[in-house]
Amino acid sequence: MTRPFLDIKGIRKTFGPVVAVEDVTLEVAKGEFLTFLGPSGSGKSTTLYAIAGFQPPTSGEVLLDGRSLLAVPSHKRNIGMVFQRYTLFPHLSVAENVAFPLRVRRRKDAEIDAKVARMLALVRLDGMGGRMPGQLSGGQQQRVALARALAYDPPVLLMDEPLSALDKKLREKIQLEIRRIHKETGVTILYVTHDQEEALRLSDRIAVFNRGRIEQTGTGRDLYENPATGFVAGFIGSSNFLPAEMERGEGDAAAVRLPDGTRLTGVRMHQRLGAGESCALMVRPERLRLETASTGGVPVRIDDVTYLGDSLHFLVQAPWRQQIGVRMPIASGIDAGLTSGTEARLVWPASAGHLFAGAS
């Protein structure tokens, strides 16, 4: 069995009576891009800081290439770190900022100059080494911070919400740069964000945090198409949760009844449920379809229609007075009768539904 490059075992972190992280366990392969995704306060940054050595865990273990890091001071772990704030030295030039970790490690001047030139080329800031941080845009400053973190060839690069201070367009541009740099360097990256789209764009795998624990780990597609819990289903992508009552289960499939009496069969169950138990049926907006000629599905009234270029977004009201979001691609040929105030039938394939315990 191949030993994991970075092995996080049962990390727990408490601050007095508050448990910030509970039993976080992960194995990270060399060269992998793994993102910690979750809402504020879910424990993702605390876990990252435990790996960096900034906040020693209350219990648990962190192994890098088979060696424990817990007794190693943070400044000797040789781990790169990029923060939300650029933390550049304002009195040093761009080149001097990138060179700083190399000078601390007493590298030779010729080696430093060559490395700085390579790092600035890597982040596409060639010819800007003489500028001061205050002369750069926010995106350029973050690139300098990235170049500095990579300059001494760390085995692991930790990134804590590094793009959250940038506007959307610039953030997406830098995301592409980070993907390119990861491919070119092969460095192992642990990345923290609360932005699900950012996580999906960047990651090989994503660990979804909630209340100090990891709810599920997998590729973006795994998490989107096969969420293990209601929290993951609601946090990754857009979701509709319809109230339902369990009728019966056969293996991993269930038959359920919606509040208006509509019966559905072949619905995927993610937790064991008993007959008569309240549950929540999750269906993605893009898996739903509105039809005026159908006699199946759920009768709904269209409350609102929004044009989104490649698709139309509908808000429809179910008989039990719940608003449901529907997104239909224009290329699929949308019924011309689907306008605000009209009646229609809401249909979807049984495989599109995911059933979770608890009322919606």
C-alpha positions as CSV (number, residue, x, y, z in Angstrom):
1,M,0.0,0.0,0.0
2,T,1.4,3.4,-1.0
3,R,2.0,5.7,1.9
4,P,0.2,9.1,1.6
5,F,2.4,12.1,1.1
6,L,0.5,14.2,3.7
7,D,-1.4,12.2,6.3
8,I,-3.8,14.0,8.6
9,K,-5.0,11.8,11.4
10,G,-7.9,12.6,13.8
11,I,-7.1,16.3,14.2
12,R,-9.1,17.9,17.0
13,K,-8.8,21.5,18.1
14,T,-10.5,23.2,21.0
15,F,-10.5,26.8,22.2
16,G,-11.6,26.4,25.8
17,P,-15.0,24.8,25.7
18,V,-15.4,25.4,22.0
19,V,-14.6,22.5,19.6
20,A,-13.4,24.1,16.4
21,V,-12.3,20.9,14.7
22,E,-13.3,17.3,15.5
23,D,-11.7,14.1,14.1
24,V,-10.5,15.5,10.7
25,T,-8.7,12.7,8.9
26,L,-7.4,13.0,5.3
27,E,-4.8,11.4,3.1
28,V,-3.3,13.7,0.4
29,A,-1.3,12.4,-2.5
30,K,1.9,14.1,-3.7
31,G,1.1,16.7,-6.3
32,E,-2.6,16.7,-5.5
33,F,-4.8,19.9,-5.3
34,L,-7.2,19.4,-2.4
35,T,-9.6,22.2,-1.4
36,F,-11.2,22.6,2.0
37,L,-14.7,24.0,1.3
38,G,-17.3,25.1,3.8
39,P,-19.1,28.1,5.4
40,S,-17.4,30.5,7.8
41,G,-16.6,28.8,11.1
42,S,-16.7,25.3,9.7
43,G,-13.1,24.5,10.8
44,K,-11.3,24.6,7.4
45,S,-8.8,27.4,8.2
46,T,-8.2,26.0,11.7
47,T,-7.3,22.7,10.1
48,L,-5.0,24.4,7.7
49,Y,-3.3,26.3,10.5
50,A,-2.8,23.1,12.4
51,I,-0.9,21.7,9.4
52,A,1.2,24.9,9.1
53,G,2.0,24.8,12.8
54,F,0.4,28.2,13.6
55,Q,-2.2,26.5,15.9
56,P,-1.1,23.2,17.3
57,P,-3.9,20.7,17.4
58,T,-5.4,19.6,20.8
59,S,-5.0,16.0,19.6
60,G,-4.2,14.1,16.4
61,E,-1.3,13.8,14.1
62,V,0.1,15.4,10.9
63,L,2.7,13.4,8.9
64,L,4.6,14.6,5.9
65,D,6.2,11.9,3.9
66,G,5.9,9.6,6.9
67,R,7.5,12.1,9.4
68,S,5.5,13.8,12.2
69,L,5.4,17.6,12.0
70,L,3.9,18.3,15.4
71,A,7.2,18.8,17.2
72,V,8.6,20.9,14.3
73,P,8.2,24.7,14.7
74,S,6.1,26.4,12.0
75,H,9.1,28.2,10.5
76,K,11.1,25.0,10.1
77,R,8.3,22.9,8.4
78,N,9.4,24.3,5.0
79,I,5.7,24.7,4.1
80,G,4.6,27.5,1.8
81,M,1.8,29.7,2.8
82,V,-0.4,32.3,0.9
83,F,-2.9,34.3,2.9
84,Q,-6.0,36.4,2.0
85,R,-4.0,39.5,2.6
86,Y,-0.9,39.7,0.5
87,T,1.5,40.2,3.4
88,L,4.2,41.7,1.2
89,F,6.9,43.8,2.7
90,P,6.0,47.3,1.5
91,H,9.6,48.6,1.8
92,L,11.0,45.9,-0.4
93,S,10.8,45.6,-4.2
94,V,8.9,42.8,-5.9
95,A,12.2,40.9,-6.5
96,E,13.4,41.5,-2.9
97,N,10.0,40.1,-1.6
98,V,10.4,37.0,-3.7
99,A,14.0,36.6,-2.6
100,F,13.3,37.0,1.1
101,P,12.7,33.3,2.0
102,L,15.9,32.4,0.0
103,R,18.0,34.9,1.8
104,V,16.7,33.7,5.2
105,R,17.9,30.2,4.1
106,R,21.3,31.7,3.2
107,R,21.2,30.8,-0.5
108,K,24.0,32.2,-2.7
109,D,23.3,35.4,-4.6
110,A,23.6,33.9,-8.0
111,E,21.1,31.1,-7.1
112,I,18.7,33.7,-5.6
113,D,18.8,35.9,-8.7
114,A,18.2,32.9,-11.0
115,K,15.3,31.7,-8.8
116,V,13.7,35.1,-8.5
117,A,13.8,35.4,-12.3
118,R,12.2,32.0,-12.7
119,M,9.5,32.6,-10.2
120,L,8.5,36.0,-11.7
121,A,8.3,34.3,-15.1
122,L,6.2,31.6,-13.6
123,V,3.6,34.1,-12.3
124,R,4.0,36.2,-15.5
125,L,5.5,39.2,-13.8
126,D,8.7,39.3,-15.9
127,G,10.3,42.7,-15.9
128,M,8.4,43.9,-12.8
129,G,11.0,42.9,-10.2
130,G,12.1,46.5,-9.6
131,R,8.6,47.8,-8.8
132,M,7.3,48.3,-5.2
133,P,4.2,46.5,-3.9
134,G,2.2,49.7,-3.8
135,Q,2.7,50.1,-7.5
136,L,0.9,46.8,-8.3
137,S,-2.7,45.9,-8.6
138,G,-4.3,43.5,-6.1
139,G,-4.0,40.6,-8.5
140,Q,-0.4,41.3,-9.2
141,Q,0.4,41.5,-5.5
142,Q,-1.2,38.1,-4.9
143,R,1.0,36.7,-7.7
144,V,4.0,38.1,-6.0
145,A,2.9,36.4,-2.7
146,L,2.5,33.1,-4.7
147,A,5.9,33.5,-6.2
148,R,7.5,34.1,-2.8
149,A,5.7,31.1,-1.3
150,L,7.0,28.8,-4.1
151,A,10.6,30.3,-4.3
152,Y,12.2,27.8,-1.9
153,D,10.4,24.7,-3.5
154,P,8.2,23.8,-0.5
155,P,6.8,20.2,-0.6
156,V,3.3,21.6,0.3
157,L,1.7,24.9,-0.4
158,L,-1.2,26.1,1.9
159,M,-3.5,28.8,0.6
160,D,-6.1,30.4,2.9
161,E,-8.8,32.3,1.0
162,P,-6.1,33.9,-1.2
163,L,-8.6,35.4,-3.8
164,S,-11.5,36.5,-1.6
165,A,-10.4,40.2,-1.7
166,L,-10.4,40.3,-5.5
167,D,-13.4,41.2,-7.7
168,K,-15.1,38.3,-9.6
169,K,-13.5,38.8,-13.0
170,L,-10.0,39.1,-11.6
171,R,-10.6,36.2,-9.2
172,E,-11.5,34.0,-12.2
173,K,-8.4,35.1,-14.0
174,I,-6.1,34.3,-11.1
175,Q,-7.8,30.9,-10.6
176,L,-6.7,30.0,-14.1
177,E,-3.2,31.1,-13.3
178,I,-3.1,29.0,-10.1
179,R,-4.3,25.9,-12.1
180,R,-1.5,26.5,-14.6
181,I,1.1,27.0,-11.9
182,H,0.0,23.8,-10.2
183,K,0.4,21.9,-13.4
184,E,3.8,23.4,-14.1
185,T,5.2,22.9,-10.7
186,G,3.5,19.7,-9.4
187,V,3.4,21.2,-5.9
188,T,1.0,19.7,-3.4
189,I,-1.7,22.3,-2.6
190,L,-4.2,22.6,0.2
191,Y,-6.6,25.4,-0.5
192,V,-9.2,27.0,1.7
193,T,-12.3,28.7,0.3
194,H,-16.0,29.2,1.0
195,D,-16.7,29.7,-2.7
196,Q,-18.0,26.5,-4.2
197,E,-17.4,27.6,-7.8
198,E,-13.8,28.3,-7.0
199,A,-13.4,24.9,-5.4
200,L,-14.9,23.2,-8.5
201,R,-12.7,25.1,-10.9
202,L,-9.4,24.4,-9.1
203,S,-9.5,21.1,-7.3
204,D,-8.6,17.5,-7.9
205,R,-10.6,16.7,-4.8
206,I,-12.7,18.7,-2.3
207,A,-13.3,18.1,1.4
208,V,-16.6,19.7,2.5
209,F,-16.4,21.0,6.1
210,N,-19.4,21.6,8.4
211,R,-19.3,22.3,12.1
212,G,-15.7,21.3,12.5
213,R,-16.1,17.9,10.7
214,I,-15.6,16.7,7.1
215,E,-19.0,15.7,5.7
216,Q,-17.7,14.3,2.4
217,T,-14.5,14.2,0.3
218,G,-14.5,13.6,-3.4
219,T,-14.1,15.1,-6.8
220,G,-16.4,18.0,-7.7
221,R,-18.5,15.7,-9.9
222,D,-18.8,13.2,-7.0
223,L,-20.0,15.8,-4.6
224,Y,-22.4,17.4,-7.1
225,E,-24.0,14.2,-8.5
226,N,-23.7,11.9,-5.4
227,P,-23.9,14.1,-2.3
228,A,-23.7,11.9,0.9
229,T,-25.6,14.3,3.1
230,G,-28.3,16.9,2.9
231,F,-25.7,19.6,3.9
232,V,-23.4,18.7,1.0
233,A,-26.4,18.6,-1.4
234,G,-27.4,22.1,-0.3
235,F,-23.9,23.6,-0.2
236,I,-22.6,22.3,-3.6
237,G,-24.6,23.9,-6.4
238,S,-28.2,25.1,-6.5
239,S,-30.8,22.7,-5.0
240,N,-34.5,22.3,-4.4
241,F,-35.5,20.4,-1.3
242,L,-39.1,19.1,-1.5
243,P,-40.9,17.8,1.6
244,A,-41.8,14.1,1.2
245,E,-43.0,11.1,3.2
246,M,-41.3,7.8,3.0
247,E,-43.5,4.9,1.8
248,R,-41.1,2.0,1.3
249,G,-37.5,1.3,0.4
250,E,-35.9,-1.4,-1.7
251,G,-32.1,-1.4,-1.5
252,D,-30.9,2.1,-2.2
253,A,-34.2,3.2,-3.9
254,A,-37.3,4.5,-2.3
255,A,-41.0,5.2,-3.0
256,V,-42.1,8.5,-1.6
257,R,-45.2,10.7,-1.5
258,L,-45.1,14.5,-1.9
259,P,-47.5,16.8,0.0
260,D,-50.0,17.0,-2.9
261,G,-50.2,13.2,-3.0
262,T,-47.9,12.7,-6.0
263,R,-46.1,9.4,-5.7
264,L,-42.5,8.9,-6.9
265,T,-40.6,5.6,-7.2
266,G,-37.0,4.7,-7.8
267,V,-35.7,7.7,-5.8
268,R,-32.1,7.3,-4.6
269,M,-31.8,7.1,-0.8
270,H,-28.6,8.4,1.0
271,Q,-29.7,7.4,4.5
272,R,-31.9,4.6,5.8
273,L,-35.5,5.7,6.3
274,G,-38.6,4.0,7.7
275,A,-42.1,3.9,6.3
276,G,-44.0,7.1,7.3
277,E,-40.8,9.0,8.1
278,S,-40.5,12.7,7.0
279,C,-37.7,13.3,4.5
280,A,-36.4,15.8,2.0
281,L,-36.2,15.1,-1.7
282,M,-33.4,17.1,-3.4
283,V,-33.6,17.9,-7.1
284,R,-31.2,20.2,-9.0
285,P,-32.9,23.1,-11.0
286,E,-31.3,21.9,-14.3
287,R,-32.8,18.4,-13.9
288,L,-36.3,19.7,-13.8
289,R,-38.5,20.4,-16.8
290,L,-41.7,22.3,-17.3
291,E,-44.3,21.0,-19.8
292,T,-47.8,22.2,-20.7
293,A,-48.9,19.0,-22.5
294,S,-47.8,16.5,-19.9
295,T,-50.3,14.8,-17.5
296,G,-47.5,13.5,-15.2
297,G,-45.4,15.2,-12.6
298,V,-46.5,17.9,-10.2
299,P,-49.0,20.7,-11.2
300,V,-47.4,24.1,-10.7
301,R,-48.0,27.8,-11.5
302,I,-45.2,29.8,-13.1
303,D,-44.5,32.9,-10.9
304,D,-41.5,34.4,-12.6
305,V,-39.3,33.9,-15.7
306,T,-35.7,35.3,-16.0
307,Y,-33.6,35.3,-19.2
308,L,-30.0,34.2,-18.5
309,G,-28.6,34.1,-22.0
310,D,-28.1,30.4,-22.5
311,S,-31.1,29.4,-20.3
312,L,-34.3,30.5,-18.7
313,H,-34.7,30.4,-14.9
314,F,-38.3,29.8,-13.7
315,L,-39.7,30.2,-10.2
316,V,-42.8,28.0,-9.9
317,Q,-45.2,27.4,-7.0
318,A,-46.1,23.9,-6.0
319,P,-49.6,23.0,-4.6
320,W,-48.2,23.1,-1.1
321,R,-47.1,26.7,-1.7
322,Q,-43.3,26.1,-2.0
323,Q,-41.4,28.0,-4.6
324,I,-39.1,25.8,-6.7
325,G,-36.3,26.9,-9.1
326,V,-36.2,25.4,-12.6
327,R,-33.4,26.1,-15.1
328,M,-34.0,25.1,-18.7
329,P,-31.4,25.5,-21.6
330,I,-32.8,27.6,-24.4
331,A,-31.2,25.1,-26.9
332,S,-33.5,22.4,-25.6
333,G,-36.6,24.0,-27.2
334,I,-38.7,25.6,-24.5
335,D,-42.4,25.6,-24.8
336,A,-43.6,29.0,-25.9
337,G,-46.5,28.7,-23.5
338,L,-44.3,28.8,-20.4
339,T,-44.9,32.4,-19.3
340,S,-45.5,34.0,-16.0
341,G,-48.9,33.2,-14.5
342,T,-49.5,30.1,-16.5
343,E,-50.0,26.5,-15.3
344,A,-47.7,23.7,-16.2
345,R,-46.5,20.3,-15.0
346,L,-43.1,19.9,-13.3
347,V,-41.4,16.6,-14.3
348,W,-38.0,15.0,-13.8
349,P,-36.4,11.6,-14.1
350,A,-36.4,9.4,-11.0
351,S,-32.6,9.3,-11.1
352,A,-32.4,13.0,-10.6
353,G,-33.8,12.9,-7.1
354,H,-31.8,12.4,-3.9
355,L,-33.6,11.5,-0.7
356,F,-32.3,12.6,2.7
357,A,-33.5,12.2,6.3
358,G,-35.4,15.1,7.9
359,A,-38.0,17.5,6.6
360,S,-36.9,20.1,4.1
